[in-house]
Amino acid sequence: VGKPEGFMTNADVAEINSGSAAAITADSLISLVHNIKAEYSRNGIFVFNRNTLAAIRKLKDTAGQYVFQAGMSLQGGVTNTILGMPYVEATDMPSEGANTYPVAFGDFRRAYMIVDRVSLAVLRDPFTQATTGNVRYIARRRVGGQVIQAEAINKLKCST
């Protein structure tokens, strides 16, 4: 109440079970991408933290080969992708573990709205620090956020 609503706490955002105890699998990432409508997955982005990225990069097939390779290029223009979709590292996302949601995927531009009020309120307080010869200024800006299309985002839940 009185704060922006995060997409991780919204009850309407669908979840996909990883199918593995406290771990991410390549199959669960594929299910995450294909669980939302095609119109949303076209602009989809993965969101996870750096530890989860390391866990995803360590996934191997039965021959011991890494499933996902980082896009290494000195020429630029090549973005790192997973399953052909770009990703963003977000430090506030949880790491993989039992009963956590370490990965989210979707079209966040269509699913989430950030409202930023244009005006900035500034209040001059000449009394609080008057004995030191200073004037204190207090600035306040109002910002909000909310999930507006929950069907455009999915989150991956690690099994317990």
N, C-alpha and C positions, 0 to 999 in steps of 0.2 A: 504494500500500500504506500503510495506516494513515491515510488521508485520505478525506474524502467524495468520492464519484464524481460528476462533473459529467455533465449530460445531453448536453453537447457532445462529450464524450470516449467515451461509451458506444457500442460497436460495433453494438449491436442497434437503435439508433434509425435509422429509414429516412431516406434523403435524396432530395431532388428536385433535378434539374439545372435551372438557370435557363434554359439554352438560349441564353444570350447571353454573349459574352466579358466576364467580370469585371463584369457588371451584373445588376441585378434587373429583371425585366419584370413587367408586370401579369399576363400569362398564367402565369408561374411562381408568382405568389402565389395565383392561383386554383387551380392544380394542387396547391399545398401544402395548401390548405384541404380540397380534395376527395379527397386521397390517404388520409386517415385515416377510420376508421369514423364513421358519423353520430353514434353515442352519445358519441364523444369530441369531435367538431367542434362539437356543441351548446354545450359549455362551453369551447371553444377560445379561446386567447389568443395573440396574436403577441408575440414577444420580439425586440427588436433595440435597437441603440444610437441615439443622437441623429443621427449622420451618416447612418445607414441610413434613418431616418425622413425626413430631408430628401431623400434620393434617391428614396424612394417617393412623397413628395408632389410631386416634380418630374416624375413620369411623365405624359406627354401622349398624347392620341389623335391620329389623323391630321389632325384639324381644328385641332390646336394647343391644345385645351382640356385642363386638368388632369383626370386620371382620378379622383384621390381628393381630397376636400375635407375640411378639418378641421371638426369640429363646433363652431361658434362660438355660444355662448349665454351671456347674463348671468344667466339664470334658474336655472341649475344643473340637475342631473339628466340632462344630455346628456353622454355620454362620447364621446371621440374614437374612431372605429372605422375599420378598413380592411376592406372587403368585409363590413361589418356585424358584424365581430368586434372586441372591444376589444384594445388593445395595451399593453405595458409597456415602458418604456425601461430597458435594463440596460447600464450603462457597461462591463461586462466582455465584452460581445458584440463580435465583430470587425466592422469596417466592410466594405462591399462591396469586393471586389477579386478578382483571379485566385486560384482554388483556396481560397476562404474560405467559411465558413458564416455569413453575416450575419443570417439570419432563422430563427427556430424558431417552430413553431406546434403547439399541442396543448392537451390537458387536463392541465395540470401537477399538479393536485390528485390525479388518479388515476395519473399516470405516475411521480411522484417522491415519495419519502418522506424527510422530515428527522426524524432521531431526536435528541432533546435530553434528555440525562440530567438528571434533576431535581436530584440532589445537586451541590453545589459544594464542592470541597475547598479548604480554606484552611490554609496552613502558615505558622507564625510563625517568623521567622528573626531572633533577637536578636543574632547574632554578626557578620554581614556588615558592618553599619554601626554597630557598637558604639562605635567611637572618636568618632563624630559625635553620639552620644546618640540615634540613631534606631533604630527597630525596623522591619524590612522584613517585609511580608506578601506571600505568593505565593498567588494564587488560580488554580485550574484547573477548567475545565468541559469536559466531553466532549460533542461534537456530531458527528453523522454524517449522511450522506445517500447515497441510491442510487436509481437508476432501477429501478422495480419493474414497470412496464408500458410497455415500449418502443414498443409499437404505438400508444400514445396521443400520441406526439410525432413530428413530422417536422422536418427541418431543410433549409434551402435552400442548395444549393451553387452558387456562381458558377463558371461554366465557366472553363477555362484558356485 
